[in-house]
Amino acid sequence: MTPILLLQLRSIITSPLISIFCKKFEENELLLKKSIDAGICTVLIGLENLMDNTILYDKIIDSITHTEFYKTTEFENGKISSINYSFEEEGFAPLNMIFSAKKGRISEMISNEVGVKSGTSGAILNFAVMLVLLHFANEKQKSVIIRDDLNSQKKLILNNVPEGIRVLLGYSNFEYEGAYSNTETLVKTNFLSKIFKL
């Protein structure tokens, strides 16, 4: 079981990959990192919302295994070492299954609330969904385990979802907690998980 799902997903992305994305999309590094983080967290919440529909969830996970992104993305020591930009096209299908008609508005909100170009936010959301699904497919995690992980980290994940997207996904009453408490919680959880080998 993954003790810190969000940290594990973040750790897959390397600094060289961020630099490549900055050049490709002509974006500020800090804003690009924020948009990737917002994309990953948005996808996680979207998946958590549909996990009770096991047929749809399994179909979404299965769909990743037939893509060029899945077949050609390479890892070294748990980090991406090479990437296929097919995510720019292949991300549309799973995003449509997860968010349906809300996909375009979510991409627009990442652009507006994080401050990246609309074209960048769309591509990054596609990257985020492919990355998350690739991770789940590679880990061969079952939906029950993933649901437990997402439930235990839901508040932390929602803290990293832009407010407009939270409202769109039905979390208008969510109370944001400061970054300090998030970091403290992450450190404590990571420390305990290592001690008890969770």
N, C-alpha and C positions, 0 to 999 in steps of 0.2 A: 504494500500500500504506500502511495506517495504521501509523505507527511506534509509537504509544503508544495502543493500543486502549482501555485502561481510562481513561486520562486524557481521551481524546476523549469517551467516554461520560459521564464525570463532568461534563465542561465543558458538556454540553447542558443540564444542570439549573441553573436560575437561582435566585438568592436569593429573588426574589418568589414563585417556585413553591414553594420550601421553606416560606416563610411561610404561603402558602395551605394547604399540606398540614398544617402545624402547627395551624392553626385548624380545618380540616376534621376532622382525626383527634384533636385535643386532645392533642398530644404535645409533648414537649420537643424543641427544634430539633436539639440535638446527637444525641439518640437517634434522631430521625427520619432525619437524614443517615446515621448508621451503619446503620440498617435498609435504606435505599435502596442504600447501598454493598454491604452483605451480599447484598441481593437481586440486584443486577446481577452481582456476582462469582459467585454461585451459579448463575445462569442461564448465564453464560459457560462455567462448568465443565460444566454439564449438556449444553450444546450441543457442547462439545469431545468429550465422551464418546460422542456418537452420530454424529459427522460421517462416520465410515466408512460409515454407512448413508445413502448419498446420496439415495435415494428419500424416506426419512423426513425428512431435512434439508431437501430442496427443498420437500416438502409443508408443513413448518413455516414456512419463509420465505414461501411462496406464500400461506399462510393469513392472513397479516397484511394483505395488500393488499386484502382484501375487508371490512375492519373500519372502523367509524366512527372509531376512534382514528387509523388510518392516513390516512383521507380528510380529517379535520378538524384534526389537530394541526398548528400552524403554527410556523415557525422564523424567527428574525431573527438574522443574524450567527452562525449555527451553534448558537443557543440556543433553547429552547422559549419562544415568546411567548404561545401560547394552547394549551389542552389540553382534550381531551374526556374526561370521567370514565367513558366507556364501558369503559375499561380494567378497571374493577372487575368487569365481567361477561366481557368479551372475552378477558381473560388466562387464563381457566380452560382453554380448549381447547388452546392451545400448551403450557401448563404440564403438562397431562395427557399430551401427546405426548412431552415431554422427560423428565418425571420419573415418569409413570405413578402408581402407588399411593403413591409417596414424597412427593407434593406436600403433603399435609396435615401430615406429620411435619416437613417442611422449614419450612413456615410456622410451626409450633409452636416449632421450635428457634430461629428468628429472634426470635420473641417472648421466649422464655426467656433466650437468650444476649445479646441486645441490650438488652432491657428495655422494649420497647413492648407495647401491648395486642395480644391475639391477633387482633382484628379489623383492627387497623392493619397487622400483619405480613402478613396475607393479602392485603389491598389493595395493599400496597407490593410484594409479590412479583408480583402481577398487573401492576402498573405497570412493574416492572423487566423482565419478559419482553416486554411490548409495546414498551418503549423500545428494548431491545437489537435485537429483530426489526425494528422500524421503521428503526433506524439501518442495519442490514445491508441491508434492502430498498432504502432510499434511496441507499446507496452502490453498490448493484448489484454487491457483491463476490461473487466466486465462492468456493465452499467451500474450494478449495485455498489461496487467499489468506488466508481467515479462519482456517483450520487452522494455517497458518504463524504468524499473529499470536498465536493462542491458545497454541500450543506454546512460542513464545519468551517469552511473558509468564505462563505457567502458574503458576510458583512465586509470583510477585507476586500474581496473582489469588487463589490458594489462601490466601495470607496474610490476605486480607480475607474469607474464608469462615469463619463460626463453626465451632468444632471439632466439634460434634455433627453438623453437615451434612457436613463433610469425612469423618467416619467413615462416615456413611450412604451417601456417594457412592463409598466405596472408597479413601479416602486416609488411613487410620488411622495409617500410618507417616510421614506428612508432618511435617517438622520446621519449626516456625514460626521466621521470622526477624524481628528487631526492626524497628520502624517506621523507625528512622534509616537502616538499610541499604536499605530499600525506597525512601525518598525520594532517597537518594544515587544509587541505580541509575537511578531515573526521570530525575533531573536529567542524569546522564551520557548516558543513552540519548537523551533529548530533544535535548540539545546536539549529540551526534554526528549525529542524524538531520537536524538543520537544516543542519549543515556539509556533509554528504554527500548531502543531499536524498533521503533514503531514503523 
